[in-house]
Amino acid sequence: MDILVFTTSVKEKRQVNKVTTLLTKVPSIFQWNFDLEDCDNILRIEANGLSPRYIEWLLINAGIHCQELEY
């Protein structure tokens, strides 16, 4: 299992709902969550064989800034 971590522009509940719609359609994602208390509005995803670029593309096309964080 891979853990992917992203900085995002998500700041509001309605934006989380928009991302929920997108991420629930990706079958390789087991779990995900936001840390909106963090200054980078962290999105953490647990998945198998999922490209970070795909998540960035998915969210950017929905109008949400998303960039993988190296850890």
N, C-alpha and C positions, 0 to 999 in steps of 0.2 A: 504494500500500500504506500502511496506517495502522499506527502503533505505539501500543498502549494499555498503560498502566502502572497497576498497582493495588497498594495496600497490602492485605495479607491477614492472617488469623489462622493460616495454615498454618505449622506448626512441625515436623512429623514426616513421615517417609517414607510412613506409611499415609495421611496426609491428601493428600500429593502424588499417591498412587495413586488416591484418590477423585476428585481434580480431573482426572487423566489420563482417567478414564472419561468425565467430562463433556465435556472440551474436544475429545477425539478425534471426538466426534459432531458437531462444528460444522464444516461443510465450508468456510466462508470463512476459517478459521484456517490459516495456513501453518506457523507455528512459534510455540512458546511455551516459557517457562522460568521457574523460580523462582530467586530469590536469597535463600536462607534465612540467609545470613550477615548480611544487612542487617537493621537493627532493625525495619523495616516489612514484612519477609517479602515482598519484591516479586515480583509476577507480571507478566511482560512478554509481550505478545501481538503478533504480526505477523499482520495480517488485512486483507481488503478489505471495506469497507462494513459493518463490524460495530459495533453500538452498544455503548458502554461500559456502558450501563444493562442491556443483555441479559446481559453477563458478570456484573455485580453481582447481578442477579436469579438467575441460574443458580447461582452459588456460595452466595448467602445461603439459597436454598431447600434447599441441601445441608448447611446448618448451618455454613457457613464465612463469616466476616466478609470483605467485599471492598468496597473503595472506590477509585474512580479517583483517581489523583494527577495534578495539573496540573504540567506541566513546561514 
